Amino acid sequence: MYKLLKPLLFRLAPERAHALTVQGLAATLALPGASEVFRRQYRYEDPSLATSLFGIPFANPVGLAAGFDKDGKYYSDMSSLGFGFLELGTVTPLAQHGNPRPRLFRLPADRALINRMGFNNEGVEALARRLKQRGRPGQVVLGGNIGKNKVTPNEQATSDYVTCFKRLFALVDYFVVNVSSPNTPNLRELQDREPLTALLSTLQELNLDLARTTERTTEALGTPGELWHQKPILLKIAPDLTDGQLDDILAIVADTGIAGLIATNTTVAREPLVTDISSVEGIGNGGLSGAPLRQRATEVIRYLHDRSGGTVDIVGVGGIDDVASAHEKLDAGAKLIQLYSGMVYAGPGLVRDIKRSLVSVPQ
């Protein structure tokens, strides 16, 4: 089906095509019998795919990366495609429009995207209300990717992350701290060792406090009167860090006791690309994702895994658009993987194909 729709979607502006795709999926699944049709075509499950990480059971290790469903409008529909976990956001305390359009661009020759979205979202209150109203889609794991508002200076950034963490604590299974997007001015400065250690330490202290005081109060979220456990906190890092900076990241993980890392976010690099350089320069600033990021993201995963002796749990993302690239991330040391740009080019069947390949290969 996607092969038929893809040429039509690629005639539209990327952001418009994305909106139509997810809205169309939601509308289709609302039709009688449509969910079963999708299940037969796209779902593939096997007991051997089940894994546990960060104290969370995952039905399978293939997830949807942040950015696809920023506001939690479509996670129930996307779960029908067979993802083992879905990451919502990046969400900020206050709603913000993001950067001016156009801000999402395709590079078809490279199977890549460039985006400078700028954390466009409806704000954490809107996401929290939506999660509480709709409940949980079966047993799918949900992550909350949190960031700071553009107008918030870095000196006050911790307050933004704290606000999002508190509001979503009882509504998501894990958190991702996003300090690595290239599309919010000066955000990546928070990856430096001192401010990042302070930020993550604050969130870990809050994590413990909320676990001690927050009760599960609704049937959709658990048994009444039962206290929550601490939520795993992951850090999403840029692929543009040097080896020395990656060593600092590993030291920060050890010092703060966070659960793990997501490697990697988009890159500001523009090599290697097949697309004409003048076309790329015409697009301007933004983070590059997709196939060109594959090698660097894998290098970062392998470095972190080897340097830590395999003691740091890693979620691999970046350039996964086929079975081989998925296995590459896992072989490099990732325990889970996430898709986004690759699915734009390969279609939703990519999730099923990767899972089938994992069953056929001894783990």
N, C-alpha and C positions, 0 to 999 in steps of 0.2 A: 504494500500500500504506500509506504513512504517513498519508494522509488518512483511511483507515479506522481506523487505530490511534490517531490523535491524540486523539479524544474520550475514549477509554478511558484513555489515559495521563494526560490532564489531570484525570481523577478521582482520581488517586493523588497523594500528596505528591511534590513535584518531585524530591527527591533519590532517592526510591524509583523513580520513573518513569525517571530517568536510568539507574540501575543495571540495571533490567529491559531497557531499550532496548539498551544495549551488550552485555549478556549474551545477549539474544535474537539480536542480530546475529551474535555469535560462534558461537552454537549453530547458527544457520541456515547460516552459511558452512561449517560442518563437515559438512553433509549433502552427499552425492554430487550433483554438478552444480549446487549452489547458487551457487558462485563465478561460474560462467559466466552464470547467470541475472542475478546482480547486475551483472556486467560489461555485459551487454546493456542493462540498464535504467538504470544510473547512470553508467557510464564514458563519457566523451567526450574523445578526445584528438585533437590536430591538431599537426603540426610547428610551426605558427606560434605556438603557445602557449608553446613552450620559451623560457626566458630564463635569463640568468646574472646572479647578484648575489652580492657578497661573495666572488667566486671560486668559487661553487657553481653547478652547473647544475641548474635546476629544470624539470621536465617541463611545469609550468604554474604560474601565479602565485597559485593559490587554495590557502590552507592552513587547517589546523585550529588554532585558538588554544589556548593553555595553559589548563588547568583542566578540560578535557574528559576527558583521560586522564592523570591526575596521576602514576600509578605505572607507566605503560608496559605495562598489561595488554592493551590493545585496539588498539595502533597498527597491528598487522598487519591486523586486521579493518577498521579505519577506512580504511586505504589502499585498500580495495576500492571505496570510494565515489568515488575519483578525485582525491583531494587531491594537490597537487604537493609539499606538505611538511606535517609534523605536529610540533607542539610539545608536549613532555611536561613535566609538572610543573604548578605550582611544587613543587619538591622541596627538602627541608631535610636537614641532616646527620642529625638524629635523627627517628625516627618521631614523629608527634604526631596527636592525635585531632581537632584543630581546635576550633572553637567548639561550644557545645551546640546540639542540634537543638531546633526547626526552625531552619534557617540558609540555606535557599534558598526563594525565593518567586516566584510568577508574578504578573505584572500583565497579564492577557490583553488588556484594553482598550487597553493601550499597546504590546503586543507586546514586553514587557520582562521582565527578571528583576531581583530584588534578592538579593544573596548576601552572607553574612558567614561563609564557610566557615572562614577562618582557617588556610590552608595545611595542611589535613588531608592527610596522606600517610604512606606506610610507611617513609620515610627513603631516603637516597641509596644505601645499600648494597643494599636490596631492588630498587631500580630498576636499579642496575648489574648485579646478578646476572641479572635478567630479560632485559636487553638482550643480555648475553653468551650466555645460554642459547638465546634464540629467534632470534638473528641478525637480519639486516636484511630487511624485506619488499620485495624487488626493489630498485629504485633510488630509492625515496622518501626524501626528505631529512628528517632528524630534528633537532629542536632541543631543547636542555635548558634549561628555565626554572628558575633557582635562586634560593633565598631563605634567610632566616635563621629559626632556631627562635624561637618566641614568648618562651622563657625567656632567650634571649641578649640582653644589653643592647646598645644601639646601639654603645657603645664597643668591643665585641668582635665586632661583626657581620662585619667583614672575614674573621675566622677561619672563620665558617660558609660564606661564599661561596667561600673558598679550598678548603675541604674538599670541597664539591660539585663545584667546577671540576676538581680533581685526579681525583676518582673517575670523572667522566664524560668526561674529556678524550678518551679513545680510543674512546668509544662513541657520541658525537653529532657532528653536522656543524657546529652553531653553538650559541652560548650566549646566553641572555637573562638579564640581571640585573634582578630584580624588586625594586624599592624603592618601588613605587607602589601596592601593594594597600592599601586603606583598612581591612582587617580584621585586621591585626597591629598592636598598639599601638605608636605612635611610629615605625613603619616609614618613613612618608613624610618624616620629618625627614632621612632619609639622602639625599633629593633635593637638599638644600641644597648649594651649590657646593663648600665645603671638604670635607665628608665624602665626597661623591660622587666628587670628583676623586681623593681618596686611595684609595677603594675600587677604582675602575676602573684607576687606575695600577698598583695592586698586582696586579690580575688580568692586566693586559697584560704585566707583567714575568714573571709566572708562565706566561703563555701562551707567551712566547718561550722560556723555560727548558724547558718541557715539549716544545715542538716540536723542540728540539735534542736531547732525551734519550729521548723515547718512541718505541719501535719498534712497527710493526704486526706482531703476533705470531700472529694467527689468520687462517685463510683467509677467514672471514666479514668480517673488518675490513680486509683488504688484503694486499699482498704481504709476506711475512716479510722482515725486515731493512730495510725502507723506513721512513724517518723521517716523522713527521707534519709537516704544515704548521701554522702557527698557526691557531687556530680563530676565526672571526668572533665578536666580542662585541657584542651589541646591548643597548641600554638601553630598558626599557619604562617609559614615563612616564604620569603622571596627566593627565586632561583638565582638571583644576581649577587648573593652573598659570597664573599671570599671564603677560603678554607679557614682562615683565622676567625672570621665572623661565625662560621658554622661551629667551630670549637667553642666560641662564647655561648652559642645557643645551647650546646650540650651541657655546658657548665651551668647555665641558667635552669635547664630542666632538672639537673641534680640538686641545685640550691633551693628551688621552689617546690619540687615534688609534683609538678604537673604530670598529667597522664601520658602525654606524648606529643607528637608533631604531625602536621600535615605539610607534606612537601610535594609540589610547591604551588605558589600563586603564579600569576602571569609575570612575564618578563618585559623589561624595557629594552632589551636587546632586539636587534633587527636582522640577525644572522642566525642560521642560513635561510635565505628566502629566494624563491624562484621568481616571485612577483617583481615586476619592474620597479627599480628603486625610486623612480620619479612618482609612481603611483603610491608607493609606501610613504614617501615624504609628504605627498599631498594629503594623506590621511591625518598626519600629525601625531600628537602624543597619544599614549594609551598603552595598555598592557596586552602583549601578544600571547595568545594561547593556541593550542592545537598541535599539529604534527611537528612544527619546528621546535617546540619546547620539549619534545620527547627525550632527546638525548641528555639535555642539561638536567631535567627533572630526575632522570634515572641516576645521573652522576651524583646529585645531591643526596638522594635516598641511599645509594650505596656508601657514600662517604660517611653519612651519619650512622648507618648501621654498623659499618666496619669499625669506625672510630669509637663507638660506644660498646663494642663487643656484643651487639645485638640486644643490649639492655633497654634501649629506648624504642617504644612502640611507634611505628610510623604508618600513616595513611598516605598512599601514593597517588598523585594526580598530576596530569600534565602530558598531553600528547597521546593519550590512550584512545586509539580509534580502530583497533582491531584486536584479534586474539593475541597476536605476537607481542604487541606493545603492552597488553595487560600482564602477560606472563613475565615480561621484562621487568616491570615494576615489582612484582612479587618476588622474583628471583633476586632482585637487588636488595630486598630486605623489608619491603612493605608488607604489612599484615592485612590491610584492607586497601581497596582502590576506589577512586571516584571518577565519574565521567561528566563531561559537559560538551566542550567543543567537538570532540570526536563523534558524539551522538548527532550533532548537527549535520555532519557529512555522512556518517554511516547509517544513521537511523536508529530507532528504538530497539530493533532486533539485535543490536550490539550487546545489550545486557544479557539476553538469552544465549547468544553465541559464546560469550566469555564464560558463562556458568557451565555450559555444556563442555567446553574445553577443559575446565578445571576438574570436572568429574572424570573425564577420560584420561587425565594425567595424574599419576600417583602424587599425593601431597607429602 
